Amino acid sequence: MPAVTPDEVSRIVYIAKTQTMLSTARRAATAGQPYTLDAACLSATPGRVLRYEVLSTGQDAKVPVASGDLPCDGSVLRNGTPLPATGIQISLGPDLSDVTAAYAVITPST
């Protein structure tokens, strides 16, 4: 899992041992700024895939602004995405059975 950076927008971490989902929205995204989602997942089940969604914290909070599948093979998925000028949250799941660890972080693209 990457270290927290000063420009990080949002992060979510799943800890299987305690079945805890830690979600932190640090700042709002800026319109016109490209962003990068870095995410990884581990599972005891070969071929396991986890769904991720990037959500606005504004009025349209239930409508994903980005989403995709995250293979639980330990490799880091990196996707670039534009975001609306609003607070951003990341969701993983909904089914986390057999997932031993997972995270997703959004930062400005460099």
C-alpha positions, 0 to 999 in steps of 0.5 A, a space after each residue: 500500500 502506498 504511503 499517504 501523500 500531501 496531494 492525495 484526494 481519497 483512499 480506502 483500505 480493507 483489512 480482512 483480519 478485522 473486516 474493517 474498511 477505512 475510508 478517507 476523503 482528504 480534499 476535493 478534486 479540481 476540475 480540469 486536473 487529471 487524476 490517477 487511481 492506484 489499487 490492488 487486491 489480494 485473495 485466497 481464491 484464484 481469479 477473484 475480481 473486486 469491483 471499485 467505484 469512485 463516487 462524488 460526495 455531492 448531490 449525485 453521490 450514488 452515481 459513480 464517476 468511474 468504476 471498474 474491476 480490480 483483479 485480486 492477484 496482488 498487482 497494482 491497477 493504475 487508471 487515469 480519470 478526470 474527476 468532477 470538482 467535488 469531494 471524492 470517495 472510493 468504494 470496494 465491494 460489495 462482496 469481500 469474501 475471500 479478500 485478504 487485503 485491498 486498497 485504492 488511492 486517488 492522487 493528481 496525475 504527474 
